[in-house]
Each structure stands twice: as structure tokens, then as C-alpha cells.
């Protein structure tokens, strides 16, 4: 089997798998549409990750602030007594 034949077999297999998943990639128009869909999904994922990171940082800062407040209250109580 030559390299060109192998490339053709792999391309057909990939096309068949994409087709089975509901993605048509047999014409350039469909390929462009799939690229745009993947870009959209990437943007959605990146924005969701950014929101999750911000929420995680808020939780961590809240915990650190709570521990700092608790330490200060303990020091104030110790100093008063």
C-alpha cells in the first residue's frame, strides 16, 4: 500500500466517523461550518473556564479572609484578657 493510498483510506475513515457523529465534512462549505462550530464551542468552553476560575478565586479569598478574621478576633480576645 502506497502512502497516497493510506492517506485516502484514513481520510475516508475519518469522514465516515464524522458523518456517523452528524458532522458532514465532504465539501468545503461543510468544513467551514464545522470549523466555525468548533470555534464557537471553544469560546464557550474558555468563557466557562474563566467564570469557574473567578468563582474559585472568590471562594479561596473568602476562606482566607475568614481565617484571617478568626485569627484577629482571637488576638483581640487574648489582648483584652
Backbone as a printed PyTorch tensor [residue, N CA C, xyz], in Angstrom:
tensor([[[  0.8560,  -1.1760,   0.0000],
         [  0.0000,   0.0000,   0.0000],
         [  0.9020,   1.2390,   0.0000]],

        [[  0.6400,   2.1200,  -0.9300],
         [  1.4540,   3.3260,  -1.0210],
         [  0.9780,   4.3520,   0.0020]],

        [[  1.7850,   5.3800,   0.1550],
         [  1.4370,   6.4300,   1.1180],
         [  0.1600,   7.1570,   0.7030]],

        [[ -0.0090,   7.3880,  -0.5870],
         [ -1.2170,   8.0640,  -1.0710],
         [ -2.4660,   7.2280,  -0.8060]],

        [[ -2.3510,   5.9250,  -1.0070],
         [ -3.4900,   5.0440,  -0.7310],
         [ -3.8150,   5.0370,   0.7570]],

        [[ -2.7930,   5.0230,   1.5760],
         [ -3.0010,   5.0430,   3.0190],
         [ -3.6740,   6.3420,   3.4590]],

        [[ -3.2380,   7.4690,   2.8970],
         [ -3.8550,   8.7610,   3.2150],
         [ -5.3210,   8.7500,   2.8050]],

        [[ -5.6220,   8.1990,   1.6390],
         [ -7.0070,   8.1330,   1.1710],
         [ -7.8620,   7.2740,   2.0960]],

        [[ -7.3220,   6.1530,   2.5450],
         [ -8.0630,   5.2760,   3.4530],
         [ -8.3330,   5.9810,   4.7790]],

        [[ -7.3370,   6.6590,   5.3140],
         [ -7.5090,   7.3690,   6.5840],
         [ -8.5330,   8.4870,   6.4310]],

        [[ -8.4600,   9.2370,   5.3310],
         [ -9.4290,  10.3200,   5.1070],
         [-10.8480,   9.7830,   5.0090]],

        [[-11.0220,   8.6750,   4.3020],
         [-12.3560,   8.0800,   4.2070],
         [-12.8530,   7.6310,   5.5770]],

        [[-11.9620,   7.0390,   6.3640],
         [-12.3600,   6.5780,   7.6970],
         [-12.7490,   7.7510,   8.5830]],

        [[-11.9810,   8.8210,   8.5290],
         [-12.2970,   9.9990,   9.3440],
         [-13.6110,  10.6100,   8.8900]],

        [[-13.8210,  10.7120,   7.5670],
         [-15.0830,  11.2410,   7.0410],
         [-16.2620,  10.3940,   7.5030]],

        [[-16.0990,   9.0800,   7.4640],
         [-17.1720,   8.1900,   7.9050],
         [-17.4810,   8.3880,   9.3830]],

        [[-16.4520,   8.5450,  10.2020],
         [-16.6690,   8.7380,  11.6370],
         [-17.3300,  10.0810,  11.9190]],

        [[-16.8810,  11.1310,  11.2330],
         [-17.5350,  12.4290,  11.3980],
         [-18.9870,  12.3570,  10.9420]],

        [[-19.2290,  11.6600,   9.8480],
         [-20.5920,  11.5160,   9.3460],
         [-21.4550,  10.7550,  10.3460]],

        [[-20.8960,   9.7340,  10.9710],
         [-21.6380,   8.9760,  11.9820],
         [-21.9720,   9.8460,  13.1870]],

        [[-21.1210,  10.8450,  13.4630],
         [-21.3640,  11.7560,  14.5820],
         [-22.2660,  12.9170,  14.1820]],

        [[-22.6750,  12.9600,  12.9150],
         [-23.5640,  14.0200,  12.4700],
         [-22.8590,  15.2260,  11.8920]],

        [[-21.5660,  15.1140,  11.6120],
         [-20.8010,  16.2240,  11.0400],
         [-20.4490,  15.8960,   9.5950]],

        [[-20.9530,  16.6990,   8.6780],
         [-20.6310,  16.4900,   7.2660],
         [-19.3990,  17.3090,   6.9170]],

        [[-18.3990,  16.6570,   6.3790],
         [-17.1630,  17.3390,   6.0050],
         [-16.7510,  16.9910,   4.5770]],

        [[-17.7220,  16.6430,   3.7420],
         [-17.3710,  16.2220,   2.3910],
         [-17.2150,  17.3720,   1.4060]],

        [[-17.6990,  18.5760,   1.7340],
         [-17.4980,  19.7310,   0.8510],
         [-16.8690,  20.8640,   1.6570]],

        [[-16.2000,  21.7870,   0.9960],
         [-15.5680,  22.9020,   1.7190],
         [-16.5570,  23.7390,   2.5300]],

        [[-17.7970,  23.8850,   2.0420],
         [-18.7900,  24.6520,   2.8020],
         [-19.0790,  23.9930,   4.1420]],

        [[-19.2370,  22.6740,   4.1160],
         [-19.4950,  21.9620,   5.3630],
         [-18.2740,  22.0020,   6.2770]],

        [[-17.0850,  21.9380,   5.6980],
         [-15.8650,  22.0040,   6.5010],
         [-15.7550,  23.3500,   7.2010]],

        [[-16.0910,  24.4230,   6.4840],
         [-16.0630,  25.7530,   7.1050],
         [-17.0920,  25.8600,   8.2190]],

        [[-18.2690,  25.2800,   8.0020],
         [-19.3090,  25.3200,   9.0310],
         [-18.8630,  24.5640,  10.2760]],

        [[-18.2260,  23.4210,  10.0830],
         [-17.7390,  22.6370,  11.2220],
         [-16.6510,  23.4100,  11.9640]],

        [[-15.7570,  24.0680,  11.2330],
         [-14.7110,  24.8760,  11.8780],
         [-15.3220,  25.9790,  12.7330]],

        [[-16.3240,  26.6640,  12.1870],
         [-16.9760,  27.7380,  12.9430],
         [-17.6760,  27.1830,  14.1830]],

        [[-18.3060,  26.0190,  14.0480],
         [-18.9460,  25.3980,  15.2090],
         [-17.9190,  25.0510,  16.2790]],

        [[-16.7740,  24.5320,  15.8640],
         [-15.7320,  24.1870,  16.8260],
         [-15.1590,  25.4400,  17.4880]],

        [[-15.0140,  26.5170,  16.7240],
         [-14.5430,  27.7780,  17.3120],
         [-15.5330,  28.2940,  18.3370]],

        [[-16.8360,  28.1990,  18.0160],
         [-17.8650,  28.6280,  18.9580],
         [-17.7910,  27.8050,  20.2380]],

        [[-17.6730,  26.4860,  20.0910],
         [-17.5920,  25.6290,  21.2740],
         [-16.3440,  25.9370,  22.0950]],

        [[-15.2370,  26.2410,  21.4340],
         [-14.0140,  26.5960,  22.1560],
         [-14.2180,  27.8810,  22.9560]],

        [[-14.8590,  28.8940,  22.3410],
         [-15.1060,  30.1550,  23.0550],
         [-16.0130,  29.9270,  24.2580]],

        [[-17.0480,  29.1050,  24.0850],
         [-17.9510,  28.8110,  25.2020],
         [-17.1860,  28.1200,  26.3260]],

        [[-16.3540,  27.1510,  25.9730],
         [-15.5810,  26.4340,  26.9910],
         [-14.6060,  27.3610,  27.7000]],

        [[-13.9300,  28.2220,  26.9510],
         [-12.9740,  29.1350,  27.5720],
         [-13.6750,  30.1110,  28.5070]],

        [[-14.8440,  30.6010,  28.1090],
         [-15.5750,  31.5240,  28.9770],
         [-16.0820,  30.8190,  30.2250]],

        [[-16.5340,  29.5820,  30.0730],
         [-16.9810,  28.8220,  31.2410],
         [-15.8100,  28.5620,  32.1870]],

        [[-14.6500,  28.2570,  31.6360],
         [-13.4600,  28.0650,  32.4700],
         [-13.0830,  29.3480,  33.1990]],

        [[-13.1920,  30.4830,  32.5190],
         [-12.8560,  31.7630,  33.1500],
         [-13.8100,  32.0640,  34.3000]],

        [[-15.0970,  31.7930,  34.0960],
         [-16.0730,  32.0190,  35.1690],
         [-15.7790,  31.0930,  36.3450]],

        [[-15.4830,  29.8330,  36.0570],
         [-15.1710,  28.8840,  37.1290],
         [-13.9260,  29.3160,  37.8930]],

        [[-12.9240,  29.8320,  37.1930],
         [-11.7100,  30.3040,  37.8650],
         [-12.0120,  31.4880,  38.7720]],

        [[-12.8490,  32.4060,  38.3050],
         [-13.1860,  33.5730,  39.1210],
         [-13.9780,  33.1650,  40.3560]],

        [[-14.8990,  32.2280,  40.1900],
         [-15.6660,  31.7510,  41.3430],
         [-14.7420,  31.0370,  42.3240]],

        [[-13.8340,  30.2210,  41.8040],
         [-12.8760,  29.5280,  42.6680],
         [-12.0040,  30.5020,  43.4390]],

        [[-11.5400,  31.5470,  42.7740],
         [-10.7210,  32.5490,  43.4660],
         [-11.5310,  33.2720,  44.5350]],

        [[-12.8030,  33.5510,  44.2570],
         [-13.6450,  34.2170,  45.2490],
         [-13.8220,  33.3320,  46.4790]],

        [[-14.0110,  32.0440,  46.2710],
         [-14.1590,  31.1130,  47.3970],
         [-12.8610,  31.0450,  48.1960]],

        [[-11.7370,  30.9410,  47.5170],
         [-10.4460,  30.8760,  48.2110],
         [-10.1950,  32.1510,  49.0030]],

        [[-10.4610,  33.3130,  48.3870],
         [-10.2680,  34.5730,  49.1020],
         [-11.2140,  34.6870,  50.2890]],

        [[-12.4340,  34.1720,  50.1470],
         [-13.3720,  34.1750,  51.2700],
         [-12.8670,  33.3250,  52.4260]],

        [[-12.3290,  32.1690,  52.1140],
         [-11.7910,  31.2900,  53.1620],
         [-10.5890,  31.9440,  53.8330]],

        [[ -9.6840,  32.5100,  53.0380],
         [ -8.5100,  33.1820,  53.6120],
         [ -8.9420,  34.3610,  54.4710]],

        [[ -9.9140,  35.1310,  53.9810],
         [-10.4180,  36.2620,  54.7650],
         [-11.0580,  35.8110,  56.0630]],

        [[-11.8120,  34.7100,  56.0130],
         [-12.4350,  34.1790,  57.2280],
         [-11.4080,  33.7060,  58.2380]],

        [[-10.3830,  33.0320,  57.7710],
         [ -9.3250,  32.5690,  58.6750],
         [ -8.5780,  33.7630,  59.2650]],

        [[ -8.3010,  34.7750,  58.4400],
         [ -7.6340,  35.9830,  58.9410],
         [ -8.4810,  36.7010,  59.9750]],

        [[ -9.7910,  36.8080,  59.7260],
         [-10.6960,  37.4420,  60.6810],
         [-10.7090,  36.6590,  61.9930]],

        [[-10.7600,  35.3260,  61.9010],
         [-10.7800,  34.4850,  63.0980],
         [ -9.4950,  34.6610,  63.9050]],

        [[ -8.3650,  34.7370,  63.2410],
         [ -7.0930,  34.9550,  63.9400],
         [ -7.0970,  36.3110,  64.6340]],

        [[ -7.5560,  37.3450,  63.9410],
         [ -7.6020,  38.6880,  64.5360],
         [ -8.5380,  38.7230,  65.7420]],

        [[ -9.6700,  38.0510,  65.6520],
         [-10.5900,  38.0170,  66.7840],
         [ -9.9550,  37.2990,  67.9740]],

        [[ -9.2270,  36.2200,  67.6900],
         [ -8.5280,  35.5150,  68.7580],
         [ -7.4550,  36.3770,  69.4020]],

        [[ -6.7090,  37.1240,  68.5850],
         [ -5.6850,  38.0140,  69.1330],
         [ -6.3150,  39.1430,  69.9500]],

        [[ -7.4250,  39.7000,  69.4780],
         [ -8.1070,  40.7580,  70.2290],
         [ -8.6450,  40.2330,  71.5570]],

        [[ -9.1860,  39.0140,  71.5550],
         [ -9.6910,  38.4190,  72.7920],
         [ -8.5390,  38.1710,  73.7580]],

        [[ -7.4110,  37.6660,  73.2420],
         [ -6.2500,  37.3790,  74.0760],
         [ -5.6820,  38.6780,  74.6540]],

        [[ -5.6370,  39.7330,  73.8530],
         [ -5.1100,  41.0130,  74.3050],
         [ -6.0270,  41.6420,  75.3560]],

        [[ -7.3310,  41.4520,  75.2350],
         [ -8.2860,  42.0410,  76.1770],
         [ -8.2470,  41.3170,  77.5240]],

        [[ -7.8960,  40.0740,  77.5470],
         [ -7.8870,  39.3140,  78.8060],
         [ -6.5140,  39.1970,  79.3050]]])
